[in-house]
């Protein structure tokens, strides 16, 4: 069986390290344990990747989050329609044969037919994941779809729980929305964020602590990067 990822950008790990110091902690590969082989169809070269997948509901900021972490606008974003239909990837070279990849998968919850179409894609790709960032929004009221998706994936993919990060995004939209020119949440917003993190933690009972952040302002992205590296180095 062959699955395909579509490269939007290729660069070097130092580019990410210059943005977030957490990436300097990525364990250097001494062998290929935990690194999955991929064959480039154009060059036939095999590389070994550790992949971080960003998943969640359509329109919840997966592409925006990848763009914010990498400092690039390779991933298409939209607040009104689904942009991702394939596995879009940004790849960063660790050494001559190893790469860190950040991959954006299609969103769930767009429609029942789309969810069925994407189910196999999710299963096939996430088996190769070293880390999975599942995004929910700070202003979400209903997590039923998210619970169902994660429950199914964890049943189908052994050990996924240990590779899963639950991230509460769009914290700049936490109530009461502030018009101040600051990347930091106000005290009132911080109370809302803390309450939402506690709710998400209660509902999902994740293996790793829940991370709250904002891709739009950059708030707490360093913490999200730190958690990603913690999971990557553990797997």
C-alpha angles and dihedrals in degrees: 000000000000128000126189133220121193116223116224094174141000123202144132130289090240088071090063093041090056089056100041122017090211090080090065086070095062103126111246112239115252090176136355097268107134092010115107121218120240126183118215106226092209099050102017087227117147119221129180115230140192105206130202112199123201113208139164142102121336112271095016096118108267095137092040090053093052089048092050094049095046098037090232135111096217094122116075115235134194135165094207107043143027112266103180121075099151139036102281115194140192111198128202121193115233094178137332094298106018130074140179111223129195111201132190116206126195114278124255125232096043091118138325092254093050091048090053090048093051097042095087091044090054093048095047096047099040091055084068095046122120088186135008122201110201111195128211126171127246090231094050115128101180125047098174095112092045092050092049093048095048094043091053094045093048090051092050099041116052114224095011092129091066090053096045126106119187109209127189106212140187091043089160084074094055113128130292089040110220126217093197118122097244136111090215122086117247118248090259092050091047090058089052091048093049091050092050093048089051090050093049091047091052094048099044102026090206126202091231124045116269115257124213119201147143122233091190096058100022091237112160094353088129089060091050089050090050091052092049091054091046089056095042092052091047093054 
